[in-house]
Amino acid sequence: MKRRDFLRASGQAGLSLALANLTGCAPENPPSANPPSPVSDGYDYKIGAWTGDSFAPMHKIRDGFHAPLPKPERSVKVLIVGAGLSGMGLGYLCRDMDMLMLERESAAGGNAKSANYKGIEYALGSAYLVDVEKPFGDLYRELGMDLTPIPAPGESVWTPGGFVELEKGPLAKTIQRIQKEMKGLLAGSDYPTIPIQKASARALALDDVSYYDWLQKDYPDYVPQADEYCWTALGGDSKKISAYIGVSGLSELVMDIYAFPGGNAAVAKRLEAGINKAGADRIMTGQSVYRVDQAGSKLRVGFFDTHSEKPEMRCIEAEHVVLACPYYFAARLLPWADEKATQTMRSLEYGSYLVANLCFDAQVFHQGYDHWAPGNNQWADFVDADYPTGNKVKDAGVITVYAPFRDAMVGRALLLQGDGRALASKIVEDVQMRTKFPKERLREVNLTRYGHQIFCSRKGVVRQMLALPRHHGNVHLCHSDGQACASIESALSEAFALAPQLRKKVRA
């Protein structure tokens, strides 16, 4: 069903008051901010400007935008499309080459961006990382990252009596049994690893069953907790998600968590700084790629400025083009590529979600880092943004709330409509009910929208990604999608794999 058809149908069916107000001509760019809310029930906060996805240019391309390519304005050896963690990781590893990057948004980082409130750097997307073994840890240390695990408690879970440490709560005995099994898997050769290319046959067999079915055998009481993680990180519930990816995620129960001010944006910024240090103007932001054409032995990439009312069509020629963007979009840029491969890429599913940063004029909640509330339909988890620093800012606090939509299409429609006030209020009320923060301390809520960002790690998708061609002539795929899971480890694994291949091809 197309979006406009969905909007029309949802209005007729009256799914909800919010959906009933949607029309086929909903604005592509919602108002940048909403006025302060009136004093009501103790609240008086403002809604900040929207951050996150810019829908308009992508929807323009989705709907068939076409323009002839002008004469190339320059030529490079390697052109990378997308400056998220996979593109930035590759750009950093290839920073000594004749390389250029094009990024749709106004800033690099993709899902790893941050903002600041009264001295607290908070995440707009991905918040933490787990794996610091080779080659990840070596890269982080090279970037000058302090790989000190966050102090306990790392995770807590909501109970009727309040938040308690996950490992000491109602699931304590179950978690102990899971930890024992995970330690055995990690010590052996059958752990469902990232990169997936290193998976053993026994590990890969997990992709043939759902995470739910795997849990039901020995840990059925863990399913509600697992579902929340699946929604916030994997694009569905445990019944939909591959056991390979779900079990891999359980490593968080036995491994340390590493978090930085601003989340994984700290890694993205270090990568960007390294790229810029190797040569100025290597990353062009605000540029939306709409076409990749073959031109003899070269490739020509057409793009336009996303911020211009009358975009000027531009073109760059390259020997190699890397599509470091979600596969569903990469397929649209390669209509001439293998049809079976592009059909697979178009068939992939993506979740939609909202990140809400609740900003306070005091420290209001300091009970650990990541907090979960299984069964809650307003949000999946939230983190204490200043926890990685030891909560050094005394007159401010930020709670970063992750709120995936259970129906991705409904979520995309609501995000497109852009009623930040309506989206924020339910989250605020539920978080306040559970944390008991003083209502008068909440000063603003800043919202970040992601319409198609979270890859759905559905059952069977690991095998699909292993079989999918990564090279189409001199066009190469490099994105976390290729690892069947949205994570910093997936993104960087793709970059680590492609960098030496690309270096060899360019030398040849």
N, C-alpha and C positions, 0 to 999 in steps of 0.2 A: 504494500500500500504506500502510495506517495504521501509526503507530508501534508500537502494541501487537501488530499482526500481524507486523511486522518483527522485533520482539524475540522473539516466539515462534518464528518461522522460523529466526532466527539461532541460537537456542539449540539447535534440533534439528540444524542443519547443522554446528554446531561451528566457526564461522568463526574463532574464536580463543578463548583461555582467558578473556579479558575479556568478550567477547560471550556466551560460554556461561553466564556468571554473571548476565546480565541477566534480569529478569523483567518481566512486564507491570505490576508494582506497584513499579517502581523509585522511590525517593524523589525528589520534585520538588525538594527542597532538600537537597543533600548536606551532610555534616558541615562545619562552618565551618572546621575545621582538622584536620590530622593530627599525631600526636605526632612528635618527632624520629626520624629514621631511625636504626637501630642502626649502630654503627661497622662498616662493611663496605667492603672495597676502598679504604680511605682516606677514605670519605665519612662525614660526620656533620652532616647539614643537616635543617632542619625544613621542612614544607610550610605555608605561610600560609593564611589564610582565602580562600575562593573570592571572586573579584570577577567582574564582567561581567553576563551576562544573568540575570534572575530569571525562571525558566521558569514557575513555578506560575500567576501571574495570566494570562499569555498563553495557556497551555494550557487554562485554565479557559474563556476566551473562545473559543478555537479549538473546544473541545468542545461549544459551544452554550450557554454561560452566558447567561441572560436574566433580567432583572428590570425591573419597571415603573419608569418614571422618577418620582421624587418631585417635589414642587413646587420650581421653581428657587430656589436660595438667593440668587442675585444675577444681574445682567445686565451684559454687557459688549459693546462694539462688535466686538472681535476676540478669538477664543479660538484659541490655537495648541496643537495636540496633538503633543507631542514636543519635547524640549529638546536634540536633537543639534545638529550644526553648522548644518543647514539651518534648523531652528526657531529656534535662537539667533541666527543671522544675520538672519533675518526679524524676530525680536523686537527686535533692536538697531536695524535700519533703521526700525522702526515704534514705537520706544520712546516717542515723544511722543503716541501714540494711547491710547485706552482699551483696553488690551490685557492679556490674561492668558495664561499658559502652564501646561499640565499635563504633567508628566513621570512616566512609570511608575517609573523607578528612584529610588533615594534621593538621587541627585545629578545635576545637569545635565551635559551634555557628550556623551552618546551614546557613540560609538566614540572620542571624544577626551577621555579621562580620564587621570589620572596618580596616582602615589603616591610616597612618599619613603623612601629608605633611607640613613641616616647622612649626610644632607645632599645626596644625589643624587636629583634628581627624575627619575622614569622613566615612560615611557609604558605605559599599559594597552591601548592600541590604536594608532590612527594616529600615525605618528612624524614625518613631515616633509612639506614642500610644495615646489613647484617654480615655479609661475607667480606672479610678482609684478608682471605688467603690469596695466594697467587692466582691470577695476575692483578687482582683488584687492589690488594693492600699495597703492592709495590707502586701502583699508579697514585694512590692517595698520598703515600709518603713522598713521592716525587713532587706532588702538588703542594706539599707542605701542610697536609691535613694532620691534626692531632687525633690519633686513633685511640682515644681513651673511651672505654665503654661508658654509657650513661650509668649513674649510680642506681641501685635498687631503691624503690621498686620500679621495675621497667613497665609492667603492665598490671592493670587492675580490672575488676569486673563489678558491675552493679548488682547489688543484692537489695532486698527490701530494707536492710539496715544501713545501706550506704555502699560506697566503693570499698572493696577489699582486694588485697593482692591476689592476682590470678592463681598463683601457686599455693595460696593459703585459703582460698575460697571454697565454695561447694564442690568444685571439680578437682580438688587437690589430689585425691587418690588416682583419679583418671589421668591427670596430667603427669603424675609420677610414672605411671605405666607407659604413657606415650613417650616420655623422655627416655625411658630405658630402651624402648624399641628404636627410637631415633638415634641414640648414641651407637647402637649396634649397626644401624644402616650407614651412618656417617663413617664408621670405622671400616666398613666393608666396601665392596665394589658395586653394590646394587642400589646405592642411594640415587634417587631421581634427580640428577644433577643439572645445573645450568653451567656450561652450555649443553643443550640436549644432544649434540653430536657425540658426546662422550658417554651416552647412556648405555648400560648393559641391556641385554635382551630381557632379563627379569625386571629391570626398572622400567623399560619401555612397555612391558605388559600392563603396567598400571594405567597407561593411557587408554586401555580398552574398557575400563570400568569407571564409574563415577566416584568422586570423592565420598559422596554419601554412602554408597555401597561399601566402600573400603572401611569407613568408620563404623558402619552398622555391625560389622563382624565382632569387633572388640571394644569399641568406644562409642556406643550409641548416645550416651549422655553428653558427649562433646559436640554433637551436631549443631545445636543452637549457637554455640560459640564459634564453630567453624563457619557457619553460614555468614556471620557478621564479617569475618575476615574475607570470605569469598566475595561478598558484595562490595566491600570497600577496595579490594585489590585485584579481583579476578573477573569481575563483570557478570556475576550470577550467583546462584546459591549452590550448595554442595551437590545437589542432585544434577546440576548441569555441568559442573566443573570436573575436569579430568583428575583422576586420583594421582597421576604423575605430578601435576602442578600443586595439588592440594597437599600431598605428603611432603613435597619439597618445601612448601611454606611452613611446615611444622618444625623446621630447623630453628625457627625463632624461639622455640621453647627450650632449646639446649645451647643456643649460641648467644653471644652478647649482642646488644643493640647499640649502634653508633648513630648519634644525632648531633647536628651542628646548628648554630643559630641560623634560622631561615631554612632549615631542612636541607634537602639535597641541592638546593640552589647554591649552597656553599661550594659544592663540587663543580657545578656548572660555571660558576664565576671564576674558579681557578683555571678550568679548562679554557674559558674565553680569554683570560689574561695571558695564558701561555700562547694561544694562537696569535693574539695581537702583538705580543712581544716578538714573535718571529717575523712579523711583517704587518704594517698598518693596512687598514681597510680590507681585511680578509673576510669580514662578515657583513653582508648587506641585509639589514632588517627592513621590514615593511614591504617585501617583494614577494608577490604571489606567482608561482610558476603554474602555467596552464598547459604547457605543451613541451614534449621532447621529440624532436625529429631527427631522423638519420639524414646525413648530408655527406655522401661518399664515405670516407673513412672517419669523418668527424660527426659530432652530435651538436645540434642546435637547440638551445633551451629558450623558450619564450616566457616572459613574465611581465608583470605590471605592478606599479606602486599601489598598494592597498589603501593608502591614505589620500589619494588624489580623486577628486570628483570626476575628472575626465582622465582616466589613467593612460599614460603613454606606454605603448607597446615597446618592449625592449627585447634584445636577444644577445646571448653570449654563446660562443662556440667553445666546445671542449673535446678533448680526446676521450675522456671518461666522465660519466655522470653517475653520481651516487644518489639514490633516492632514500634519504634518511627520514622518511615520513611514513605514516601508517599505510599498511598495504592496500586498504580499500581505496585510498586516494592515489597511491602509486599506480594502481591498475588503470586509473583514468588518464594517466600521462603516457601510457604505453599501449595505445590501441593496436599497434602493429606487432606487439609481442605475442608469444605463444598463447593461443586462445584458452587452452586448458588451464594454464597458469593464472591468467588474468581472471578467469571465471572463479577459480579457487580464492583468489585475493578479494574479489568482490563479494564472495559469499561469507566472509568472516563477519563476526558479530562484535559490537562495541557497546559498552555500557555508558550511561550518562550520569554525571554527578555534579554536586555542588560542594564547594568548600566555603565555610562561613567562619571568618575570624572575628571573635567576640573580644572587643577591646575595652579594658577597664581602667579606671584611674587609681587602682590599688591592686595588690595581690589578693585574689579572692579564692583561689583553689590551688593547693600545693600538696598533692598526695601521691605523686609519682608522675610518670611520663605519659603513657598511653592508656586510655580508659575505654572500656567496652560496655555496651548495654544490650545483651542479646534479647531479641524479640521487639526491640524498639523500632518503630516504623518511620521515625523522623530522621535518624542519623545512625551511623554504625559505630564510630569511635571518635574520640577527640584527644588531642595532645596539649600538654602545657608547653607553650611555645618557648618560654624562658627557662625551662627545666635544664636543658643542656648547659647553661651557664651557671647553674646553682641559684637561679632566681635572684640575680644581683640587682635588678631594677626594683626598688621598693615601693615606688608610687605608681606602678602600672602593672598590668597583667594582660595576657592574651591567651585565649582558649581557641585552638584551631579545630573546627568540627568538620568531619568528613561525612557527607550525606549523599550516598549513592541512591539513585532512583531504582525502585524495584521493577518498573516498566521503563525501559530505555526510551521508547518512543514518546511516552507521556512526559518523561523528563526533558527530552529535547524540545518538545513543544512549550513547556513551561519556561525553560531557559530562553527560548527565542522570544517569548512574550515579554520576559524581563521584568516581572513585577517583584522587585527585590524585597519590598516591604512584606508581601504575603509569604514569600519563601523564607525570609528570616524569622518572622514572628513565631512560627511553630517550633523552629529549632531552639530559639531563645527560651521559650516557655518550657520546653522539655529539659533542656540543659539546666535551667534554674531549678526545676523541680527536683532534679537528682543531686545537684551540687550545693543548692541553697545559697548561691552567691547573692550578695546584697543587690537588689534591683537597681538602686540609685547609683551604683558604681559602674554600670554598663554605659559607656559613652558613645560607642559606634560599632556597627557591624559591617564588615567589608566582605563582599561576596565575589567568588571566582567560579566561573562556569566552564564545564567541559562537556561538550555535546557528544563526541565520539572518541574520547580519549582512552578509556579503559578497555583494553583488549579482553574479549571473553574467552577464557581458557577452557573452552568446552571439551567434553570427552572426545577423544580421537584427534584433537587438533595438533598434538605433538607429532604424530605420524604425518599429518598433512604438511606441517612445516618442514619436516625432514625431507619430504619428497618434492617440495616446491623448489623450482629452479631459482637461484639467487642472482644469476647473471643472464642478461638478455643482450647479447652482443657486448658492447662496452658500457651498458647500463647495469649498475649493480645495486642490489637491495641491501640496506643496512639499517635495521630498526628493531626495537625490542619485540615487535610482532613476530619476527623470525624465530624467537625463542619461546613462542606460545604463551607469553606471560609479560605483563607490564611491570617492570622493576628496573632499578638502576643496574643490577647485575646482568639482566637480559640485554639492556641497551649497550653496556660496555663490552659484553661478550661478542656482540655483533661487530663492534668496532675493532676489537682485538683480532677477530678472525679475518676481517677484510683488509686491514692495513698492510700486512705483509704481501698479500695477493696483489693489492693495488700497486704497491711499490715495485713488485716484480714486473707487472704488466707495463707500467709507465717506463721503466728502464728498457724493456724490450722494444 
